[in-house]
Amino acid sequence: MKTIDDLGDLRGKRVLVRADLNVPLDGTTITDDGRVQAAVPTLRRLVDAGAKVVVAAHLGRPKGAPEDKYSLRPVSTRLAELLGVPVTLAEDTVGDSARAVVASLADGEVALLENIRFDPRETSKDDAERASLAQDLAALADVYVSDGFGVVHRKQASVYDIAQVLPAAVGGLVLTEVEALRRATDDPERPYVVVLGGSKVSDKLGVIANLLTKADRLLIGGGMVFTFLAAQGHSVGKSLLEEDQIDTVKGYLAQAAENGVEIVLPTDIVVADAFAPDSPHDVVPADAIPDGRIGLDIGPASAELFASRITDARTVVWNGPMGVFEFEAFAAGTRAVAQALLDAGANGGFSIVGGGDSAAAVRRLGFDESGFGHISTGGGASLEFLEGKSLPGLAVLDA
């Protein structure tokens, strides 16, 4: 893949940067600006190089038309604060406002196009429609830089098609992501430990199947653990359960045993009366979850067990929280896993926090991000990378 260095002197050139600025909002307030912060180094480099920087990004899942709640206005304000330079927000994606804003840019100035998903062509399955948007974007720029790792697994106009129209390179963020994830896929130092959580087994079918041929240990927590417990014949009460995946999970357990991969499941569970931050709760054995109660975190013994199976890892990847970490009463398991990754790093291991809720948990629970080997900005993209899939936004840059 070409890098920014390969694009030559960028002074005075219009550089279109696809960034991932898809941050969580509470109304118009950004609740986690991690992705905005991650976008800053590449943008700062381009500003310092005297480029006219044009940023394309999305927010949320609008249905191909403008929706005020998905406007990038709050993001443009925060991006300007972090960059230390004004960021002019266009009122549209590739229309009159976008053309005027870009035309007015001086060297070293930054414009942000309005939510690219307000244009239905961005996510169209029709190649010609996406190509049409790519041509409109190309009219606003001289070169293209792909720096939104969270979207490189999408075959979308501002990610894939644009790289076939303009001279294209990968930005520093995407380059760092790829280099880190390759350490966990190409020839990982062992023991190689993967911690998976989150709500559903079905979201991680491909990555589990792939890891059963590569990892030494697979630790399972979060809502997905209850399908594993059910596959072992245990009752899970009112806990999240994907009954249609039980047979698949049984197959995983058998394959793990055959391949010599250690699967570590919780031995105790924090159960509550209801899904609520103040719900009465207590700890029960994982094989004795009462009817009518719901599991919301791994228990304290499981937290110790998981930590003991992580801290000696030479490579450890974590994707998905162990419980409902947004509720303090059910955050202990996730906190223990995060601390164990820090400990593994202190022991010389390389740790990857696989984006999404895991990265949000690290920040929400107050951990020092510098203690982790790598914190990914792309949950879905990092999962597909670990699954061994070809990611369109990367493949097009290799073409």
N, C-alpha and C positions, 0 to 999 in steps of 0.2 A: 504493500500500500504506500502511495505517495504521502508525504507529510507536508506541513506548511513550509518547511525548508525548501521543498522541491518546487514551490510556486514562484520563487524568485522575489524580486523587489516588489512589495505590495503598496508602496506609497502612491496614493492617489487612485488606487484600484478599488472598485466596489467588490467587497467580499461578502457573499451570502453565507451565513453560518446557520446550520440547523442545530439548534440547541434543545436540550430537554429542560423546560421550565415548568413542567407539570407538577405544581406544588399543591398541597392541601390548603384549602381556604375555609375560614369560618366567616361567612359573609364576604367581606372584602379584606379580611385580615389573614395574612399568610401564617399558618401555624407551624410550618417546618420549611425553612428556606434552604435546606441542604442542597437541593438541585440548582438553585440560583447561585449559591456560593461555588458549586463545582464548575459552573459555566464560566466563572470570572477569569481564571488564568488564561485561557485561550483568547477570550475577548480582549483582555488587557494587552496581551502580546500583539494582537492585530491593531489595536488603538495606538500602541507605542510605535508600531511600524508605519503609522501614517495612513493606514487603510481607511476606506469609507465602509464601515461595518453595518451590514444589514442582517438582522437576526430574525429567523423564522422559528416558531415554536407553537405548541398547542397547549391547551389547558382543558382538562376534563373531557367529556364526551358529548359535545354538541352534535346535533343531527344535521350537519351540513348547512347551517344557516346561523346568522349572528344571534347570540343570546347574551344578554348583559351579564348574567352571573358567571359566564365563562370568559369575559373580557380579560385581556392580559394587562389591564391598567394597573392593578396592584403589583404585578410582577415588574412592570417597567419602572415603577417608583423604587422598588427594592433593588433592582439591578443598577439603577443610577447611583443609589447610595453606596453599594458595594464597589462599583467601578470608579466612583469619584468623578464621573463625567455625566453630562446630561444624556438621557436616553429619550428620543422622540418617538412616541407611539403613533403609528399610522392608524387611521380610522377604519381601514379595510386591509385585505390581504394583498391583493395585486391590482387594486383599482386606482382611481384618480388620486386618492389620498396617499397611497403607498408610493405611486410614481412621483408625486410632488415632494414628499418627505425625502425620498432617496435622492432626488435631483438637487435638493438643497443642502445635502451633506458636504461638509468640508473634510479635508484630510483629518483622520483621527476622531471623527464623530461617529455616533452610534444611532441607528434607527431600529425600532422593533416593529415588525409587521403584526397586525392584529391576528388573533388566533387562526392558524392556518387551517384548522378543521371547520372554520366557518364556511369554507369553500368545499362543496361536496366532492369535487374532483380529487381532493387530497387522499381520501380513503377509498376511492372507487375501485371496483374489481375490473373495470374496463381499462385496458392498457392505453387506449387512445385518449380517454378522458384524463387520466393521470398525466400523460405526455403533454396534453394541452396546458395543464396547470404548470408543469415543469417549464414549458416555453415561456409562460407569463412570468415565472420567477426568474428565469434566465435573462429576461429583458431588464431586470433590475440589478444585474450583477455581471462581473467579469470572470470571477472564479467562485468555486464552491468549497466550503469546508464542512465536513461531517463531524459534529462534536456532540451529538445527542445520543449517548449510548442507550438510553432507555427506549429508543425507538428503532434501533438498527435491525431488530427482528421483524420490522414491518415493511411490506412492499408498498410504500406510499410515495406520493409525488415528490415531497420535499426531502425524502430520505433516499429513495432508489432512483427514480426517473431523472431527477435533476443532475445526478452524477453522470448521466449519459449525454448530457447536453453541454455542460460547462467543464472546463479543466477542474479536476476534483482532487482533494486531499483529505486526509484524516486529521482531526484536531488532537490536541494534547490529551484531552479527557478520554476520548475513545481509545487512543493509543495506549494509555495507561491501563484502561480496563482490559483490553485484549491481552496485554503482556501479563497482567496479574492472573487472569483466568486461565491463560495457557499454562501457568505454573501449576494449576490444579487439574489440568487435563492431559497435557502432553507427556510429562514424565514426573509426576509429583513425588516429592520426598516423603518417605514413609516413617511412621504410620500416617496414612491418609484417612482423615476422619471427616465425615459429612454429617451435619446436624440439620434435620429438616423439621419444620413446624408449619404453622399456618392452618387454615381451616379444612382444606379438602385434599384427600388423596388424589382425586381425579385431576387436580391442577398439576400434579407432580409425577404422573404415571411414567412419562418418558424419561425423566431424569432419574427416577428410582431404578428403572430397568437398566439404564446405562451405568449407573454407579455400582450396581451389583456385579459388574465385570471389572471395576476399577478400584473401588474404595476398600479399605481394610475394616472400617467400622461405619455403621449407619445408625445414628441416634434419631429416634422418632419422638416428637412431642407435638403440642398444639392440638387443634381439633381433629387432625388427621389420625391421631393415635387411637381414637376410639374404633375406627374401622379395623386397625391392627388387633386391638383387644378382642373385638367381635370375631375376627378370623381365628383367634385362639379359643373361641367358645365362651367368652365372658360376656356377661350382661353389662351394658353401658348406661343404663337408666335413660334419662332424657338428653344425654350428650349427643353432639353432632355425630351422625352415622350415615355413611354412604353404603347402604345395603347392597347396591348393585356392584360394588367394588370388593366385596368380601372374598369372592373366589379369586380375583386378581391378586389380592394381598396374600392369600394362602399360597399362591404360586410364588410370590416374592419370597416369602418365608422359606419355602422349600428350596428355591434357587440359591438363597443366601447360604443355607446350610451346605448345599452341594458345592458352592464356590469358596467356602471358608470365610465368608464375610460375616462379621459379627453384627447382628442387629440388636440394638439396645433399646428396650422399651421401658417406660416408667414402672416403678414398683408401687407407687402410691400416687393418688390424685387428690387435688383440692376440689371438692364438690360443693355446690351451692344450691339453694332452693330455686333460684331464678337467675337469669342473665341480667344482673344489676350490680352496680359498684358497692352497694351496701347490703347485699343479700347475705343472710346467715350462711356460714360455710364452715366446713371442717375437713380433715384429712382422712381418707379411707384407703384400704389396699386397692390396687388397680384391678384386682380380680374380684372385688366385692363392692362395686358401685351400686348404691341402693336405687331401687325403682323410684322414679319421681324426682331424682336429683340430677344435676347437670355438672359435668366436669369442666372447670374453667382454668386449670393450671396443673402442671406436674407438681407432685408433693415435695416436701423437704428432703426425704430420703432419695428420691429420684434426682433432685437437683444435685445432691452430693455425688450420686452415681454418675450422672452425666459429666460433671466437672472432672471426676477421676478418669473418665474415658476420653477427655479432651486435652487435658493439660500436657500430656506427653506427645501430642501430635506434632509432626514436622510440617504437615500441611493440614489445615482445617478450614472447611467451608461451612458457613451457617446461612440458611435461608428459611426464614419463617419463625415467628415467636413461639414460645412454649405454652403461652396462655394469653389471657386477655390483659396484656400488659398496660392497656390504657386505664384499667381499674387497679389501684394500688394493692388491693387485697389479693389480686391474682397476677402480680408482676414478678414474684420472687423467682420463678423458674426461668423466665427470660433474663432476669438480672444475673442469675447464677451462670447461665450459659455465656453471656457477654463477658463476665469476669473471667471465666475459664479460657475464653479466647485470648484475653489479655495475658493471662498466666502462660498460655502456650507460647505467645509471642515473646514473653520475658525469658522463656526457656529455649529460645532460638528457633521456634516454629514460625511458619508463615500463615497468617490468618486472613480470611476473606469474609466480610459481611456482605451477603448477597442481595443488597438493595431492598427496595420496598419497605415492608413493615419492620424488617430486621434493622435496617439503617435508621428508620424513624425511632425504633425502640432505643437504640444506642444513644441517640440525642435526647430523647425524652427522659431517659433514666439517668442522664447526667454523666455518661462516661467520656473520658478523654479520647477523642477520635484518633489522635496521633498514636495511640497505643496499638491500633489494629494495623495489620499489614496493608489491607486495602478495604475500603468501604465502597461498594458498587453503587452506582446511581440508577441501575436498571434491574429491577426484580425479574420481570419476564424475560428480558434479554439475557441476563446472566444465567437463568435457568435453562434457556434454550441452548446457550453456549455449553453449559455443563452436560446437556443432553446429547451434545455432539451434532446438533443441527447446523446447517449452513444458514447464516443470517443474511438476508438480502442486502441490507445496508452496508455490510462489510464485503460481501461477495462482489458487489458492483464496483467497489473500489479496487478490488484485486484484478478485475477483468482487463 
